[in-house]
Amino acid sequence: MIAYFNGAFINEEQFSVGNLDRAFQYGDGLFETIAFRKGKIMFLDKHFERLTLGAKALSFEIPTTFNQEYLENNILALIDKNALNEDVRIKLIVWRKEGGLFTPANNQINYFIKVAPFAAFAITEISKIGLYKDFRLHHSPISAYKTLNALPYILASNYKKQHQLDEVILFDNQGNIAEGSASNIFWIDNGTLFTPSLQTGCLAGVMRHNIIQKAKQLNIQVCEVLVSDLNFETLDCVFFTNACSVSVYKVKDDEVVRRLVEFE
């Protein structure tokens, strides 16, 4: 596969970083996972907005040439060079250039883009959910962004695998429901759409944002909440979303979910 690194197309197998690289040494970076469907990059404006805000929070110096148009042009070129014409998963990584210890020598960035085919978008039913409480999330100046330190989600996903679960729910340090192992969580109760507040330390998911906006357009009341306990059996629906997938745990009317998560 061909990838894109610091302005040049390269063979992905040839890409490597040195032992002093800050992503390797400190996880000093951000990433975005973006879907390409029906011939277009989905919600690139929102992904770029989140990336820009995250870069500002980490004091990265983003070149003026590294803008949304530049990304779009090179992502599309990368998809074309890899002859991918169905659904594509795009991963964009941005990290601080080598130099310094905990105190960086500079705030300039490296960036890397890779693409890969993935299964067509679908709403998938799941049946086994667990509660993961060994590692708690907390709200911080960077908690809303996808940093290269993904340990809470790795540990939660490993727990999910060990216990043969379809999904697990993470909590914040106050015991409030925060999100899934790689997804934001929503539930519908008596016609109202609920999702955990960003104050729990959950990610500010692009799909999360879009579903909230879509619900408002459909005149569905939306509540971003702090809640420590849910009786799933009394709810109309529970579902998990990220840029590339939607998983439904319990649903009485999947048409409502479909209207919320399907975007052109």
DRENKOLKE-159662 format. One record per atom (N, C-alpha, C, O): residue in one letter; z negated, y negated, x negated. Coordinates in steps of 0.02 Angstrom, whole numbers, plus 50000, padded with zeros to 5 digits. Example, Ala and Ser with C-alpha at 12.3 -4.5 7.8 and 13.67 -1.06 7.14 Angstrom:
A496105028449340;A496105022549385;A496105016549340;A495775016649288;S496465011249358;S496435005349316;S496064999849355;S495984994349330;
***
This chain:
M500005006049958;M500005000050000;M500004993749956;M499734993749901;I500304988549982;I500324982149947;I499764977749975;I499644977650035;A499414974249931;A498884969649950;A499054962649924;A499564961649892;Y498614957849939;Y498724950949919;Y498094948349885;Y497564948249916;F498144946349822;F497564944349784;F497694937749748;F498144937249706;N497304932649767;N497344926049734;N498054923449728;N498254920849676;G498434924249783;G499104921249785;G499674925649763;G500244923349760;A499534932049748;A500064936549725;A500034943149762;A499494945649777;F500614946049776;F500654952649806;F500584957749750;F500924957349698;I500144962749760;I500014967749709;I499984974649741;I499914975249802;N500054979849701;N499914986649726;N499164987449734;N498784986149687;E498954989449793;E498234989949807;E497874994349757;E497304992949739;E498204999749733;E497895004449686;E497745001149619;E497325003549581;Q498084995749604;Q497994992349540;Q497434987149542;Q497244984349490;F497184985749601;F496664980549607;F495994983149581;F495804988749597;S495654978949542;S494984980649518;S494614974249501;S494924968949493;V493964974749496;V493554969049474;V493134971249414;V493004977149405;G492944966349373;G492544967849314;G491804968649330;G491584967249386;N491434970849281;N490714972149292;N490314965749302;N489744965949325;L490604959849285;L490264953549296;L490484950049360;L490254944549375;D490914953249397;D491144950349461;D490554949249507;D490114953549513;R490534943549541;R489954941749581;R489914945749647;R489374946649674;A490484948049672;A490464952449731;A490124959049712;A489724961749750;F490284961549653;F489994967749628;F489254966749610;F488834970949627;Q489104961349576;Q488424960249551;Q487934958149606;Q487354960349607;Y488164953749651;Y487694950649698;Y487914950949772;Y487544948549815;G488484953749787;G488724953549856;G488844946349878;G488734944549935;D489094942249831;D489144934949840;D489804933249874;D490254930249843;G489864934949937;G490494933649971;G490464934850045;G489944936350073;L491044934050077;L491134934650149;L491744938950163;L492174939850119;F491774941650223;F492384945150243;F492514944150317;F492074942450356;E493144945250336;E493354945150405;E493774951250418;E494194953050377;T493674954450475;T494104959950497;T494494957450557;T494204955250607;I495154957750553;I495594954550602;I496084959750628;I496324963950590;A496234959450691;A496714964050721;A497404960850728;A497454954850742;F497914964850717;F498604962850730;F498864967350786;F498914973450777;R499034964350843;R499254968350901;R499834964750935;R499864958650938;K500294968750960;K500854966050999;K501234960550961;K501454955650990;G501284961650895;G501684957050855;G501354950650835;G501684946050810;K500684950050846;K500354943850825;K499654945150798;K499344950150815;I499424940550757;I498754940850730;I498274938350783;I498354932750808;M497794942450802;M497354940650857;M496794935850835;M496414937250789;F496764930150869;F496214925350862;F496114923050789;F495554922150767;L496664922050753;L496604919750684;L496234913150679;L495864912050632;D496324908750728;D495984902250726;D495224903150726;D494874899650690;K494984907850766;K494254908950770;K493994912450707;K493444910950683;H494384917050681;H494184920350618;H494164915250561;H493704915250521;F494664910950558;F494684905950504;F494114900950513;F493824898650463;E493964899150575;E493404894550587;E492744897650563;E492344894250530;R492624904050580;R492004907350558;R491984907950482;R491474906750451;L492554909750452;L492584910150379;L492434903450347;L492074903150297;T492704898150374;T492604891450347;T491874889350352;T491594886550305;L491564890850409;L490854889250417;L490414893350370;L489934890750341;G490584899750362;G490214903950316;G490294901650244;G489814901650206;A490904899650226;A491034897150158;A490634890850145;A490364889850090;K490584886550195;K490174880450188;K489444882150179;K489104879150138;A489194887050217;A488494889150211;A488344892050142;A487784891450117;L488844895150110;L488754898050044;L488974893349987;L488964895249929;S489164887150006;S489364882049957;S489994884049918;S490074882049860;F490434887849949;F491074889449918;F491524883249918;F491494879149963;E491924882649866;E492434877449863;E493104880449883;E493414883949844;I493324879049944;I493934881849970;I494514877049955;I494484871249976;P495034879249919;P495604874849905;P495924872449970;P495934876050020;T496184866349969;T496514863650029;T497124867750048;T497324867950106;T497424871149999;T498014875250013;T497834881750049;T498254884850081;F497194883650045;F496954889850078;F496764888050150;F496174887450166;N497274887150191;N497154885150260;N497404890450308;N497654895650286;Q497354889250372;Q497534894250422;Q498274895950419;Q498464901750425;E498694891050409;E499414892250405;E499584896650345;E499994901150350;Y499274895150288;Y499374899150227;Y499174906350239;Y499544910950221;L498604907450270;L498374914250285;L498854917750332;L499044923550320;E499054914450385;E499494917550433;E500154919650401;E500384925250411;N500454915250362;N501094916750330;N501034922750284;N501484927050283;N500504923150245;N500434928450196;N500204935050227;N500374940350202;I499814934750280;I499634940850316;I500254943950348;I500364949950344;L500674939750380;L501284942250410;L501754945150358;L502074950250369;A501794941750300;A502214944350246;A501954950950220;A502334955450203;L501284951550217;L500984957750193;L501114963550241;L501264969050220;I501054962150305;I501204967250356;I501934969550349;I502084975450354;D502384964650339;D503094966250332;D503234970250269;D503624975050271;K502924968450214;K503024972050151;K502784979250155;K503044983650120;N502284980450196;N502034987250205;N502374990950263;N502184996550280;A502874987750292;A503264990750346;A502824993350403;A502934998750429;L502324989250421;L501884991050476;L502114987450539;L502154981250539;N502274991150591;N502544987950651;N502154989750714;N502384988250770;E501584992950706;E501154994450764;E500514990450756;E500524985050725;D499954992850782;D499314989450774;D499084989850702;D499154995050669;V498804984450677;V498614983950606;V497904981150602;V497714976550638;R497514983950555;R496854981350540;R496904977350475;R497114980050424;I496714971150478;I496754966550421;I496054965250395;I495604963550434;K495944965850330;K495304964050301;K495414958550250;K495794959250203;L495064953050259;L495084947350215;L494404946550182;L493894945950217;I494384946550116;I493764945750078;I493804939550035;I494304938450001;V493294935350038;V493244929249998;V492584929449960;V492064930449991;W492614928449894;W491984928749856;W492004923949797;W492534921749775;R491404922249772;R491344917349720;R491584920149653;R491474925949637;K491924915849615;K492194918149550;K491624919749501;K491064917449507;E491804923849454;E491344926249402;E490994920449366;E491294915149354;G490364921649347;G490004916749306;G489304915449333;G489214914449393;G488814915349288;G488124913949307;G487754920149328;G488044925549335;L487094919249338;L486684924649363;L486544923149437;L487014922549476;F485904922349457;F485794920249526;F486074913249538;F486294911649593;T486054909049486;T486354902449491;T487084902949470;T487224904449412;P487554901749515;P488264902449497;P488484897349446;P488224891749444;A488954899249404;A489244894549356;A489724889849390;A489834884249366;N490014891949447;N490474887749485;N490494890349556;N490214895649572;N490834886649600;N490874888649670;N491594890049692;N491754890149751;Q492034891049643;Q492734892649658;Q492774899749686;Q492314903849677;I493324901249719;I493364907649754;I493934912149730;I494444909849705;N493824918649739;N494354923749739;N494474925649812;N494034924849854;Y495074928149826;Y495194930749893;Y495674936749889;Y496104937049846;F495574941349935;F495944947649936;F496084949550008;F495634949150051;I496694951550022;I496884953650090;I497204960550086;I497644961750045;K496974965050129;K497284971650134;K497424973150207;K497094970550252;V497914977350219;V498104979350287;V498154986850291;V498284990250242;A498044989350352;A498104996550363;A498244997750437;A497994994050478;P498625002950454;P498725004550524;P498085007150555;P497675010150521;F498005006150620;F497425009050654;F497615010550726;F498125008250751;A497195014350759;A497345016650826;A497455010750873;A497135005550867;A497895011650920;A498035006450969;A497395004551007;A496965008751019;F497344998251026;F496764995751062;F496634999751125;F497105001051164;A496015001751135;A495845005551195;A495105004451211;A494705002851167;I494925005351273;I494225005351293;I493975012551292;I494225016751329;T493495013951249;T493265020751237;T492575021751270;T492135017551263;E492495027251304;E491845028851334;E491405032551284;E491645037151249;I490785030651279;I490295034051236;I489705036251279;I489585033551332;S489335041251254;S488805044151297;S488125044551263;S487625045651298;K488095043651197;K487445044451162;K487285038251121;K487625036751072;I486765034751143;I486545028651109;I485835029651083;I485415032651117;G485695027251023;G485025027550995;G484765020550979;G485145015750979;L484125020150964;L483805013850945;L483625014250871;L483265018750850;Y483875009450832;Y483745009450760;Y483265003650746;Y483444997850752;K482645005450726;K482125000350716;K481855000150645;K481364996550632;D482155003950599;D481895004250531;D482054997950491;D481704996250443;F482574994350511;F482794988250476;F482904982950529;F483334983650572;R482514977550526;R482564972250577;R482984966450552;R482964964650493;L483374963550597;L483764957650581;L483344951350591;L482834951550625;H483554945950560;H483214939550573;H483714933950568;H484214934350531;H483584928750604;H484034922950605;H483964919050541;H483404917950517;S484524916850513;S484524912950451;S485144908650449;S485574909250493;P485204904150399;P485814900050395;P486454904050385;P487004901250394;I486404910450366;I487014914450354;I487054920550399;I487524924550392;S486594921450445;S486574927750484;S487164928350531;S487344933950551;A487474922850550;A488024923150598;A488684925450566;A489164926950601;Y488694925650498;Y489324926950463;Y489324933950432;Y488804936950422;K489934936350418;K490004943050387;K489964942350311;K490464941050278;T489374943250284;T489294942850212;T489424949750182;T489444954750217;L489504949850116;L489624956150081;L488994960350074;L489024965950048;N488414957850096;N487814961950101;N487774964650172;N487504961350217;A488034970650182;A488044973650249;A487544979350255;A487634983850295;L487014979250214;L486544984850213;L486234986550281;L486164992450296;P486044981650322;P485754983550388;P486234987950428;P486014992650461;Y486874986350425;Y487364989950465;Y487544996750433;Y487705001550468;I487524996950367;I487635003350333;I487065008250349;I487185014050365;L486445005850345;L485875010150360;L485875012250433;L485725018050449;A486045007650477;A486075009350549;A486625014450562;A486535019150601;S487205013550530;S487765018150540;S487605025050511;S487805030150539;N487235025250456;N487035031550427;N486545035250473;N486595041350482;Y486085031450503;Y485625034250552;Y486015037050611;Y485865042550636;K486515033350634;K486935035550690;K487275042150673;K487295046750714;K487545042650613;K487875048750592;K487395054550587;K487545060150610;Q486805053350557;Q486315058650547;Q486065061550614;Q485925067450619;H486015057150664;H485755059350729;H486315060750780;H486185061650839;Q486935060850756;Q487515062650798;Q487545058350861;Q487605060850917;L487485051750850;L487515046950905;L488185043450905;L488535043150854;D488375040750962;D488985036750967;D488865029550945;D489325026350919;E488275026950956;E488105020150938;E487355019450933;E486985023250964;V487125014550894;V486415012950891;V486335005450902;V486785001550889;I485745003550926;I485584996550939;I485084994250886;I484584997550874;L485244988450855;L484794985450807;L484374980050842;L484574977350893;F483784978650813;F483324973750841;F483174968250790;F483274969250729;D482934962550815;D482714957350767;D481984958350750;D481664963050774;N481714953950708;N481034954950684;N480504953150736;N479904953850723;Q480724950950795;Q480264949950851;Q480314955550902;Q479984955450954;G480734960450887;G480814966150933;G481344965150986;G481384969151033;N481744959850980;N482264958651030;N482904962551012;N483074963350954;I483254964851063;I483904968051053;I484384963151021;I484434957451044;A484734965250968;A485174960650932;A485904962550937;A486314958450959;E486094968750917;E486794970750917;E486854978150902;E486354981650893;G487484980550899;G487614987450880;G487714987950805;G487644983150768;S487874994050783;S487944995250711;S488544991650680;S488534990150621;A489044990350720;A489634986650696;A489944982750753;A490554982150758;S489514980150797;S489784977150859;S489254972850892;S488654973750882;N489494968250932;N489054964550977;N488954968651041;N489384972651060;I488394967651074;I488244971351135;I488234966651195;I488004960951190;F488494969051251;F488484965551315;F488234970351369;F488294976451362;W487964967451422;W487824971451482;W487904967051543;W487824960951540;I488064970351598;I488164966851661;I487634969351710;I487534975351719;D487294964551741;D486764966151789;D486834961451849;D486774955351841;N486944964251907;N487024960351968;N487544954751961;N487444949151984;G488094956451927;G488654951851921;G488594946751865;G489064942851854;T488044946751829;T487944942051773;T488064945651707;T487834951351698;L488414942451661;L488534945151595;L488004942851547;L487874936851541;F487694947551512;F487164945951464;F487374948151394;F487744953051386;T487144944351344;T487234946351274;T486664943151234;T486424937851252;P486444946351180;P485894943451141;P486074936651111;P486644935351093;S485574932451108;S485654925851077;S485784926551002;S485564931350971;L486144921650974;L486234921550901;L485574920650865;L485534921850804;Q485064918450900;Q484394917750869;Q484104924450849;Q483614924550812;T484384929950872;T484154936550850;T484394938250780;T484144942950749;G484874934350755;G485164935950690;G485784940250696;G486044942650646;C486034941250757;C486644945150766;C487244941050741;C487204934950733;L487794944550728;L488394941250705;L488704937150761;L488694939050819;A488994931550741;A489364927450789;A490064930250795;A490544927350769;G490134935850829;G490764939450833;G491304935350866;G491184931750914;V491914935950839;V492484932550868;V492614935250938;V492744931450985;M492594941850946;M492684944751013;M492114942651059;M492214941451118;R491504942151032;R490934939851071;R491084932951100;R490994931751160;H491314928451058;H491494921651080;H492024921851134;H491964918451185;N492544925851123;N493104925951170;N492904928951237;N493134926651290;I492474934051236;I492254937051299;I491824932051339;I491884931651400;I491404928351304;I490994923351339;I491444918151372;I491334916251429;Q491954915851335;Q492414910951364;Q492814913851422;Q492934910551472;K493034920151414;K493414923451467;K492994924151530;K493234923051586;A492364926051521;A491914926851579;A491844920251617;A491844920151678;K491784914751580;K491724908251613;K492354906551652;K492324903751706;Q492934908351623;Q493564907151658;Q493604911251722;Q493914909151771;L493294917251721;L493294921651780;L492714920051828;L492594923751876;N492364914651814;N491784912551855;N491224917751856;N490884918651906;I491144921151799;I490584925851790;I490034922151753;I490154919351699;Q489444922251780;Q488884918951746;Q488724922551681;Q488724928651678;V488594918651628;V488444921351562;V487754919051539;V487594913151544;C487354923751514;C486694922051488;C486624925051417;C486694931051408;E486484920751368;E486324923051300;E485564923251296;E485224918051303;V485284929151284;V484574930251298;V484204933251238;V484494935851191;L483544932651243;L483074936251200;L482714941251244;L482324939351288;V482854947651233;V482554952751275;V482384958851232;V482784960851190;S481794961551242;S481554967051199;S481654973951229;S481584978951193;D481804974251293;D481854980851325;D482364980551381;D482404975651418;L482754985951388;L483234986551442;L483194993451472;L483124998451437;N483244993751538;N483315000151572;N484055001151586;N484314998751636;F484395004651541;F485105005451546;F485325008651612;F485875007351637;E484895012751641;E485085016351701;E485145011751762;E485465013751811;T484855005851760;T484895001351817;T485454996251810;T485584992351856;L485784996051752;L486304991051739;L486974993251767;L487114999251773;D487394988351782;D488074989851805;D488504992251747;D488964996251757;C488364989751686;C488804991351630;C488474989451564;C488104984451561;V488594993251512;V488404991551443;V489014992751400;V489314998151402;F489214987851360;F489784989051316;F489704985351249;F489344980351244;F490054988051199;F490004985551130;F490704983351108;F491194986751122;T490744977651073;T491404975151054;T491404972750981;T490904970250955;N491984973550949;N492124970050887;N492874968350888;N493194969150939;A493134966050832;A493834963750831;A494334969250847;A494884967850870;C494144975550834;C494624980950839;C494464986150891;C494874990750902;S493894985650925;S493724991050973;S493244988651027;S492894983651019;V493244992351082;V492774991351137;V492514998251157;V492905002751171;S491854999051157;S491545005351177;S491095004151237;S490674999651237;V491185008151289;V490805007351351;V490315013051357;V490515018951355;Y489675011451364;Y489165016651371;Y489065018551444;Y489025024451460;K489035013751487;K488895015151558;K489255009951599;K489195003951586;V489635012151647;V490025007351686;V490115009951757;V490265015751769;K490015005351804;K490145006951874;K490845004651895;K491155007551939;D491084999351861;D491744996751877;D492084994651812;D491954989151787;D492514998951784;D492814997351720;D493344991851725;D493564989351673;E493544990051785;E494024984651793;E493734978051770;E494094973951742;V493084976951781;V492754970851759;V492774970451682;V492934965251654;V492604976051650;V492614976151577;V493324974951552;V493424971051505;R493804978151582;R494494977451561;R494724970151566;R495064967651521;R494534966851618;R494734959851626;R494404955351573;R494684950351553;L493814957351551;L493454953451501;L493714954451430;L493694949851389;V493964960451415;V494114962051345;V494864962351329;V495044962751271;E495284962151379;E495994962451365;E496274955351358;E496194951151402;F496594954251300;F496874947651285;F497594948451264;F497784953351232;E497994943651283;E498704943751263;E498784940751193;E499344940351167;
***
